[in-house]
């Protein structure tokens, strides 16, 4: 697919977040006018340090559940990338009401205001968590199981609303099921930090990271540049039928292998962590055992290609954590 987004006014909800900020930077680099809507509940201002220097960037601080804020953010916008959400399976188990409020009510609010603003294309972040207890690998879009967490329920509910809005209102909506995204700017701090930044920062401190379970759980770890590429391609999709696509590297790495890859990369970059080993703890509720994506639909219909595999993504990423979190 050779279509490009340029000289277009776009909205990125959650644009101060890990994935959203990378998308903001890519859109600005292509000479678009980018509006970011974020309430900084999980997003960080430093993620926007480059964007804030760009005259084509507008920051609106507010909540996606606030209808008037969404209407303001949507003014003259042609494309919406909806990244705002409360992520994390454990967070949703600890506070299902708040996760549902943000991820479902907030999603519907943004989608409805997009309909009213007559946007050309709406792309939203779904999640591989919707596959739930479906055991067959690789995961294919048309085959899902029973959700294992409130977070998974919220993301599947988004897909149902998106399909309904496409049918009822005629808006072009595309869902992207992200598989364990990692990369620079992913925050390693807090109770709900993702596994890769937690492992990296522990190794930088010469401490043993914790693996929940025996380390044989596997994931399709996906570098953030792959996700940005998929979003840009999805926004240019011609069909107005609602579709969801797996966005992944199309590989499978268990947590023991992941730890070894991260340690190897850091040692090669001069970090003295060769003697560090993992600690094991009981498995966590809501975690699916294995996640491995079939990306053939995205390849066929979007022209998507995985730009980075797990090892090349790790090599690109670890320098960021060495710069920002060494000794912390």
N, C-alpha and C positions, 0 to 999 in steps of 0.2 A: 504494500500500500504506500503510495508516494505522496499522499495528501499531507500537508503541513498546517499547523495552526500558527498564524502570524497576523499581526495588526488587528487583533480581535480583543474585545473586552471580555474577560473571563473572571469567574468567581471560584475561589478555592476555600471551602469551609475547612476549618481545622488547619489553616495554612501555616500556623506557627508550630505545628507538630512535626514529628520526625519525617513521615512520608510527605505530608502536605508542604513542608518547606522546600524539599527537593523539587517537588512539582512546581512550586512558585518560581524557583530559580530557573528551571528549564523553560517555563513559559515567558519569563522576562528576557531570557537570552534570545528568544525568538521574536522579540520586539512586540510582545502583546502588552495590553493594559490589564494588570492583575489586581483584583480586589481580594483581600484576605479577610475572612470573618473568623475570629477566634476569641474565646473568653479566657484563655490562658489557664484553664483548669489543669491541663496536662501539657499544653504547648509552652514553648519558651521563647522569650523575645530575642535571645541571642541566635536562635535559628534563622531569624529574619535580618541579621546584621547587614548582609549584602543587599537584600531587597529594599530595606529602608533608605538606602542611598540612591535608589532608582526612581526617577521622576514618573515612571509608568506604574508605580506601585501605590496602592491605597490600603491602609489598615483600618478595619472597623472592629473595635473591641465590643463584643456582645455575645449573647447566648443564642444558639440555634433554636431554642424553644420560644424566643421572643419574636413574635410575628412582625412587629414594626421594624425591628433590627434587620430581619431577613428581607423585608421589602426594600429597605434602604440599600442593603448590600447587592440586591438583584437589579438595581436600576441600570438599564442599557446593556445588561450582560447577555451574551450570546451562548456561552458554554458554562456549565457548572460542573465542578469536580467536588464531590461531597466526600471529604475525608474525616470530618468531625465525628467523634464518637468517644465513649468511655470504653477503652480496650481492656483486655485481660480477663481470662476465665476466672481466676481466683477473686478478682475484684467483684465480678458479677455475682459470685456465690456469697460473698460477704455482704453485698448491698444490691440485691436484685432490683429493688424499686428504682434506685437512682440510675442504674444501667439501662433499665427499660425506659425511663423518662427521657434520657438523653438520646439513646440509640433508636427508639421507635417514635416517640412524640416529636423529637427534634428532627428526625429524618422526614416525617410526614409534613412537618411545617416547612422545611426547606423545599421539598418536592412540590408542595402546593403553591408556594410563592413563585417557584420556577414556572409552573403552569400559567399562573396569572401574568408573569412577565414575558411569556411566549419565548422562552429560551429555545435555541436550536437543538441543543444536545445536553443531556444530564448523565454524568458518569458517577457511580457511587462505589464505595468500598464495601464489599461483602467479606466473607471469611471462609477459610477452609473448615472452620469449626462447624459449619452447617452439615458436614458429612456425618457427624455424630458417631454412632456405633456401626455404621456401614463398614464392613470388614474388607471387602474386595479392593485390591490394589491393581493398577493405579486408580485414583478417584476420578470419576467421570461425572460431568455436570448433571446428567439426567438421573443419577442414582444416588440418593442420600438416605441416611438412616434416621434414628431417633436422636434428637439433640441431647447432649450430655451436660449442658450448663445454661444458665439464664443468658449469658452472652451469645451463645449459639442460637438460642431462640430469638433474640433480638435481631440478629443478622438475617436469619431466614424470614422473619416477619418483614424486614425491609424488602426482601426479594418479592414477597407476596404483594406488598403495597406497590412496588415498582411495576410489576406486571399489571396490576389493576389500573394504575394511573395511565399506563401506556394504552390500555384498552379503552378506558373511559374518556380520557382527555386528549389522547393522541400525541402525548409528549414522547420524544425519543429518549429512552432510558436504557442504560447499559450497566450491568453489575459485574464487578470483578472480585472473584474469590481469591483473596491474597493467602499465600502459603508462607508463614513464618518469615516475614520480611526482616532484614537486618541491614545495617550500614551506619555510616557516620550520622551523628546527632541522635541516635537512639539512646535514651537516657538510662544509665545503669543504676540510678538511685531509686530508692523507695521499695515498698513491699511488692509491687507488681511489675518490676523490671523484667524484661525479656531475658532469655537464657544466654544469648551470645554476649551482650554487654556485661552481664553479671560475671560470666566466665572470664572475659578479657580483663576486667578491672580487678578481679581477684588475683589473676596471674601477675598483673602489674604490681600488686602489693606483695607478691610471693606468698599468697594465701591459697588454701584449698577451696575451690568452689564446691557447691553442693549440687548433686544430681538427685532428683526425686525419682525413686525407683532404682532399677538395676542398671540403667544406662542403655538398655536395648530398645527403648522407645525411639522411633525414627521420625524425621521431619524432612520436608522438601524445603530446605532453607533457601531463601530467595533474596538476592541483593537488590537494594532499593532502586538502582538504575533500571532493572528489569520492570519494576512496578511503574516507574515514571513513563517508560516507553509504552507500556500497555495502556495506560490512561490516555496518552496522546493519540494512540491508534484507535482506541474505543470511541473517542470523541468525534472522530471522522467517519465512523461507520455509517453507511448509507441506509441500511434497512431501519425502519421505524419499529419493528417488532422488538419487544423486550427480550434481551438475551443476557445470560450470565456466562462468564468465562473464568476458567482457572488461570491464575497468574502465578507462575512458579518457575523454577529452574528445570523441572522435570527430572530431578534426581532424588536420592534417598540417603540420608546420613543419620546414624544413630548418635545418641548423646555422648557415648564413649569415643566414637570416631571424631565427633565435633571437638571435644576437648583436646584430642591429640592434634587435630589440624590447627587449632588456635595456638596451642603451645609451640608447635613447630614454627608457625609464622612469626611469633614473638621472639623465639630464640634466634631465628635467622635475622631479625632486626636488632639483635643485641640485648634483648631483655633476659636477665639471668633467672629464668623460671624453669629450667630443665628438670629440676628435682621436685617440682610441685605435683601432687596427685590429688584426685578428687575425693570427696567424702560422699557417702550415699545416705539418703534419708527415705522414709516411706513415701510411696507415690501419693499424688495429690488428686482429690476429687475433681472430676470434670475433664481431666486430661485424656485425650484420645491416644491409643497406643502407637498408631502409625499414620503418617500422612505423606502421600506421594501422588503427585498430580499428573493426570493425562492432559497435556497442553495442546493436543492436536486441534481442538476446535478453535482456540485462539490463533494458532498458526494458520489454519485454513481460512478463517473468516476475517481475522484482523490483520494478518501478516505479521503476527508477533513472533519474535525470536528471543530466546534467552541469551542475553548479552554476557552474562557472567554465571559461571557455575560456583559451587560452594567455595572452592579453594581460591579462585581468582577474586571472588568477592571479599573473602577474608583478607587477602593480601592488600586490597584497596582500602579496607576498613581500619585495620589495626593501627595505622599511623595516626588516625584521628584520636584514638583512645590513648595512645602514647603521649600525644601532645596535650590532651585535656585532662587526663585522669592519672597520670603517673604520680605515684606517691600519695594519692588521695584515698 
